[in-house]
Amino acid sequence: MTAPRITDSHCHLDFPDFEGQLDDVVARAADAGVWRMVTICTKLRTEPDVRAIADRYTHVYYAAGTHPMSVAKEPMVTADALVALADHRKFVAIGETGLDYHYTSDTADLQKDSLAIHIEAAQRTKLPLIIHARAADDDMADILTAEYKNAPYTCVMHCFCSGADLAKAALANDFYLSMSGIATFKNSQEVRDIFAAAPVDRVLVETDAPYLAPTPHRGKRNEPAYTAFTAQVGADVFGLSLDDFAAKTEANFERLFWKAA
């Protein structure tokens, strides 16, 4: 039986964990039905390396931004710089950006400034915004909603494991929630419940590889092939067959990441 086609909407193929192994990693993904992936640049100085990976593999696309945990250590990005990247045919999204108060609450003001710049770039390019949110639900909901009312844009809440109120705020703006390996963990029933309450046409799947490997690989290095395990849990959450859930998430991905369609 052929595995259904799935897209890993968020991974980090430029990280040292995959050095010298990308051919095998991409091949294993294809064998698992994960035929397409978006690799994310988290610091703009590494953008040429990430772009090169996307150029090397037919079905690998990329996004770029400054991760909120890095804003204090990196030059502040400009909207013009992000907009310029959109000229590349495989550049499909802005980010990841966002707010992380779990590890870096001391840089909250800088994170908000950076987030605003990334949102402007998404508004100008009409490319989707990729959001990282941790321990910052109220500020995240307020900023995303206010900016959406100012000028609409599209957005995915990557690796969603925040609270139900942030999920509702995101969905109210027709944003998307991305399911990661966290949803497969035994102690993540609250996360599964939040997804179950969401419209299935607003759900994506991802790995965030090399992090957050799903059960049964929890605690090991994650890789795009393992999106298949998360997709199976997603299918169970929505009461769908794996084929039907995969087809829905593929349609969702192509609606949001229109340049990769």
N, C-alpha and C positions, 0 to 999 in steps of 0.2 A: 504494500500500500504506500502510495506517495505521500510524503508529508505536505500539509497545506503551506502555501506561501505566506511568510510572515516578514515584517520589517522590524528590525531593531532600531527604534527611533532615537536612541541616545546611547552612545558608547564613546570610549576614549582610546582609539587605536594608536595614538602617538605616544601613549604612556610607556615607560620603560618595561613594564610587565610583558609587553608584546614584542619587544625588540628582536628582530631576526626571525620572527615566527608568523608574520602576517599572512604569508601565502597559506600556511596550514590553518590559521585561525579563520580566514575567509572561506577556505574549502570546507572546513567542518561546519561552518554556519550554513553553507549551501546544502550540505548533506542533511542538515536538520530542518530544511525548509526556510531558513532565514536567508533569503536571497538578496536582501537590500539592507543597508544600514546608514545611519548618519553619525559621523564621528565629530566630536565636539572639541573645539579649541577653547581653552579656558584662560589663556594669556595671549594677547595679540602678537607678542614677539615670537611665538611659536606657530603663528598662522601659516607661514610658508611650508613648514613641515607637515602640518595637517592637510593643507591644500594638496601637497604632493601625494599623500596617501589617497585622497579622493581621485586625483588624476590617474593614479596607478591602477585602480580597480573600477571596472565598469559600473558596478552597482553600489559603490560607496560615495556618499555625498558628505558635505561638511557644513558646519556652522561655526561662528567665532564671536567671542566677546570676552569680557573680563569677569571671572568668577567673583562673587561677592567676598569670598574669603581672601582674595588676592588684591583687592582694590588699594590697600594701604601700601603694598609692595611694588605695584606696577604703575606706570604713568597713566593718568586719567585718560580714558578713551575719548574720542570725539565722535559725534554723530556722522560727520563727514567721512571719517576713516571707515566706519562701519558701512555706510552707504556705498562707498567706493568698492568694497569687497563684493557687493551684490552683482557687479558686472560679470563675475566668474560664473560660468554655466552650472557649476556644481555647488555653489554657495547657496544654501536653501533656507537659512534661518539666522536670526540674530540672537546671540547668547552662547553659553548660558550666563544669565545675569540674575539678580534677585537680592534677597536679604537672608543673612545667616547670623542670628543672634545667639546661637548655641555656642559657637566657638569664637566668634569675632564681634560680639556686641559693642566692643569699644570703638569700632569703626562704623557704627550705624549711620552716621551722617554722610560719610564718604560713600557708603553702599547706596544710600538713597540718591545721591548725586549721580553715581554711575548708572543706577537703574533708570533714572529719568532720561539719561542720554541714550541708553539702549532702546527704551520705549520710543523715543523720537525717531531713531533709525528704523524701527519696525513700522512706525506710522508712515514714514517717507518712502520706504521700499515696498510696502505691502507684504513683506515676508513675515512669517510667524516669529513670535518672541518665545524664547525658551527660558522658563523661570525655575530657579532653585529657591526654595523657601524652607527655612528651618527655624523654629522657635520665634517666628515673627509674623504670626497669622494676622493680627489686627492691622499692623502697618502695611502688610502685603496686600490685604483686601482693600484697604482705603486707597492706597496709591494706584493699584491696577484699575480700580473702578473709576476713580477720579480722572485718570488719564484716558480711559476708554470713553468717558463722556466728553472729554475735551476733543478727542479725535480717535475714532474707532481703529482697532488693530486686532490681529489674531494672536493667539497665545496658547502654549501648552505648559501646564504645571508638571514639570518633569519629576519622575520618581515620587509621585504624590504619596505623602505619609503624614500630612498635616491634619488639622481638625476638620470636622464636618462644616463649620461655618465658613472656612476659607474655600472649601469645595463648592459650597452653595454660591458664594460670591463669584467664583470663577465661572461656574456654569451659567449664572445669570447674565454674564457677558458673552455667552456662547464660546467660552474657552474650552480647552480639552484637558483631561486628566490622564497622565501616563502611569501605567502600572509596571512596577519593577519587581525584582525578586523578593522585596519586602513582603509583598502580598502573599507569597507562598509560605512565609514563616508561620509556625504553629501559633505564636503569640500575637499574630497580626489580624485578629478577627475584626477589630475596629476599622482597619484599613479596608478589608474586604467588604464590610458593611457599607462604607462610604461609596465604594465603587458600585455596589449592588443598587444603591439609591440613585446613581447617575444614569443618564440616557446612554445606551450602549453606542450611540453614534457620536459620543464625545470622549471615547476611550482609545488610548494607544497602548502599545506595549514596548518595553525597553529592557536593557540590562544595566546601564550605567557601568558597564565593564571598564576596568577590571574589578570594580567594587560590587558588593551586594549580590553574590551568587545565590540563585534560588535553591530551595530544597529540590533535589537531594545533594546539591553541591555546596551547600552553605558552609562558609568558612574557607573555601578554596578560591582561587582566582576565577573571576567571572569572565565569560567571553560571549560574543554574540550568539553562538549556537544555542546557548541556554535560554534565549528568549522563548524557545518552544515550551519550556517548563512553566514559565509565567503565563504564556498564552493558554495552556491547559487549565491552570487555576482560574484564569479569567473566564474561560468557557464555562467552568463549573459555577462560578459566581453568578453568571447571567443565565444559567440553565440552558446553554446552547451546546451543540456539538462543536468540537475543535474546528472543523471545517467552516462552520457558519461564523464562529467568533473570529477566526482568522480573516475571513472574507470581509467582515464588518470593520475590523481594525485596519485592513488594507485600504478600504474605501475612505476611512477616516483620515488615515495618513495622507493619502493623495489629495484629499480636499484641503487639508491644512498645509502640507508641504508641497504646494502645487508645482514648484520647479522640478521636483523629483518624480512627478507623475508621468 
